[in-house]
């Protein structure tokens, strides 16, 4: 991501709107590729094992699409005019987007948690986000006197996100095995597309010279706000797990799915929701681009700690 941003700073006109790369088309094709690969690699067999855990699903989805946005609204109320409109929009967008798929499941597995519950909720979050995220953004923009073509956004999201996901799932019997054997190439295509989206998004912001109007204090504020957001949600979910005596295996799924926000989903959705935004996507994407590595940095040692804790208990029972 850092290299992509540096290249955008050095060669902004190439990937900016109207540039030689034609990002207005490449971006949408990249979005379709990401969700096609996810659909082709996604197995629904494991989902059946976790689908009946509806209380856990309510907690996780409630955290993703209700708790996060409410905290975001409180933050915007408290900060007022202290941050720029695009950063305000970006911070709330971070709060409104779905959870991750791959890292939520990977962290739950690493913590020796219940993987089917994590798979079901990570997948459900992505699907719900197609509808809920633009609704939240529409409400925010409307309250600030702006307008979002909600129907147009829905059509775009269904066309470039949902349809490729469905096509990938339909084609899974034909190409799923090949993709599993060559998963590294599929992951390379996935990550490469995301980096391309990052590059084109920042090309627009550098071409419009919007970074020259923001100080290092702005970056420090965003880092502090994203860290605060993560720990508030983490502590609240931890408390919920203690209150309802949720078993450690399910606690891992709740915490890792309920605190995560998806860069892989967030960037493609932003390119569709904020298409034609006057200032570009650079500042809007800044909070999610900072939140994504921070959440991985914090969750990795937590997953390792829980895995060791589970192993210790199993050893005690065995002896």
N, C-alpha and C positions, 0 to 999 in steps of 0.2 A: 504493500500500500504506500509505503514511504517513497519507493522508487517511482511509482505511478504518479504521485503528487509532484515529485521533482521534475519528471518529464513534462507534466502539465504546465509547470511553471516555466520551463525552458521553451516548450513548443505549444503554447496555448491555442494558436490559430488553427493548427492541424486538427485538433479534436473538438473545437468549439462549434457551436451551432452554425451551420452553413460551411464548415470546413471540409477539407479533402476527405476526411474519414466518414463524413455523413452520419454523425452520431444519432440524428433523429430516426434513422432506419436501423443502424447497427445496434443501438441500444435495445430496441424492441426485439430484434432477432436474438440478441444475447439473452434477454429475459426469457424468451421462448425456449432457448437451448437449456438454460438452467433448470427450468421446471419440467422439461421433457426428460432430462436425465434423472431428475428426482423421481418422476413417475415411473420410469423404466426400472429403477433400482429399488423401488419401495415395495416391500412385501407386507400384505395385509394379514398373513397367517398369524403373526405374533400379536397383532392388534386385538384379535378375538379373545386372547387370554386376559387382556387388561380392560376390555370395554365395559365390564360390569362394575368397575370401581368408580361409580358415578360421583361419590362424595369427593374423592381425590380430584376428579376432573373439574368439578365445580370450583374447588380451591385454586387449582392451577390456572384455569381459564379466567376465573374472577380476578386473580392477581395480574394476569397479562393484560386484560382488556378493561378492567374496572379500577383496581387499586393503583396501578401505574398512572393511568390518565388523571385520576383524582389528585394524586401527588403532584403530577405535572401542572394541573390547574392551580393548585395551592402555591407552587413555586412561581408561576407566572404572576399571581396576585401579589406575592411578597416582593418580587424583584421590580415589578412595575416597569418604568422606563430605563432601568439600569443597564439592560442589554438591548441589542439591536433587534428590530422586528424579525429578521431572518433567523437569528439565534433563538428567539422565543419560539418561532415556528418549528425550528429544528429540535429543540428540547422536548416540545410537546409531541412532535412526530416520533421521537425516540420512545416516548411513553405509550404511544398508540399502536406501534407495530407488533407483529406476532413474535413468538419465541423462536429460538433456533431449532433446527431439526437435528443435524449431525452432532453438534457439541453437547446438546442437552442429553441425548441418548448415550454419547460416549462418556460423559461425566458420570451419568447414573450407573453405567456398566463398570466404570473404573472404581466407583464407590461400592460396588457389589450390591447395588440397589435393584429394584424391580424394573427391568428393561421394557417389558410389554406396556406398562403404564406410561413410561417415558415416551416410547414410540407413538402410542396412541395420542397422547397429549401434544407432542411436538407436531405431529401431522395435523391434528385437529386445529391447532393454533394457526398453522399456515393457511388452512382452508377458511377458517373464520375471519382471519385478517383481511382476506379479499373483500369482505363486506364491512367489517367493523371499523377497520383503520380509516378508510375514506369517510365513513360517517362521522367519526370523531373529528377528523380534520375539517370536514364541512361545517360542523358546529363551531369550531374555533374560528375559522375564517369568517363565518357569518357574523359572529359576535364582534369581530373587529372591522366590520364593514366591507369585507372582501367576499368574493363569490367563488365557489367551487362547483363545476359542472358535474354533479354527483352521478348522474346517469351516464355521462360520457366516460367518467372514471371507471364505473362498474363495467361498461362494455369493453373498455381497454384492458382492464384486469382479467375479465373473463376470457378475452381473446388471446392475450399474450401470457397469462399465468395459468388459469384454470384449464383451458383447452389443451395446451401442451402437456400439462400434468396428466390429463385423462388419456390423451393419445399415447403418452409414454407408458401408462398403466396397461392400456389395451395391447400394446406391442411387447409388453414384458415377457410373455411366453416365447416370443420369437427372438428377442435380443437381450433379455434379462440375464441369461446365463453367460453370454459373451461379455456383457458389460461387467458382470461380477468377476470374470477371469481377468479382465483388463480394467479393473476399477481405478487403477492409478491414472490411466489415460482419461477416464471419465471425470475423475477428480481434477485432473490438470485442466480439462476443458471448462469445468465448473469454476475453478479458481481463476483461470485466465479470463473468463468472461466477466467475472466480478471485478477484476483489476482493470479491465477495459472500461467498465462502467464507471469505476472510480476515476480513471484518467479523463474520460470525456466530461464527467461531472465537474471536475476541478478545472479543466480547460476553460469552460464557460466562465467560472468565477475569476480566473486569472485574466482572461481576455477582457472582462468587465472591470478589472482593477479594484475589486471589492475588498481584497485582503489588505490593501494599503490603508484602509480606514479603520482597522482594528488593531489594538495594542496587545502586547503579551499578557496584560491583565485579563483580557477577554479569554484567552486560552486557559489561564489559571482558573478563571471563574467556571468555565465549562468543565474542566477536570474535577474541580471541587464539587460541582453540582451533580455530575454523573456518579462520582464515588458516593456522595450522600444518598442519591437515589437508590443505588445498588444496596447499600447497607441498611437503609430503612426497610426496603422490601424483604431483604434477607432476614432481618431480625423479626419482622412481623410474621413471616412464614414459619420461622423457627418456633415462635410462640404459639402459632396455630397448631403445629405438629405436637408440641408439648401438651397443649390444652386438650386436644382430642385423642391423645395417646396413640398417635400414628407410629406404626412400627418403623424401625430404622431403614428397612429396605424401601418402604414407600416414602419415607421422609426424604431420601435422596432424590427420588423422582419429583416430589413436590418442590423442593428447593431448587434443583437444577433446571427444571422446566419453568418454574414460576418466576425466577429472577432473570432469566436470559432474554436477550433481545437479538433478533436475527439480522446480521449484516447482509447475508445472502438474499434475504427476502426484502429487507428494508431499502436497499439501494435500487433494485429493479422497480419496486412499488413507487419510490420517490420519483424515479425518472418518468413514470406515467402520471402520477398524481399532480406533480408540480411542473409538468411539461409547459414550457413557455413562461416560467416564472421570471419576472424582470431581472432579478439579481443572479439567476442561475442556482445551482444546487450546492455549491461549495459550503456555505455557512449552514445551510439546512442539514447537510449530512455530517457536519463536524461533531455534534454530540454522539451520534451512533458510531462514528468511526473511532471515537475515544472510548466509548462504553464497551465496544466489542472486545478489544484486547484487555481492558481492565477486568472484565467479567471472567475471562479465561485465566488471567493471572491470579485472581482470587480463588476461583473455583477448583483449580487443579490441585493445590495443596489440601483443600478441604476434602476433595474426593479421595485423595491418598490417605488422609487421616481416618476417614470413615471406613475405608477398606481395611486398614490395619486394625481398627476397633472391632469390626465384624470378624476378622480372622482370629483375633485374640479370644473373643467370646466363643467362637466355634471350637478353638483348641481347648478352652476350659471345659466345655461340654463334653468333648471327646475324652478328656482325661478324668 
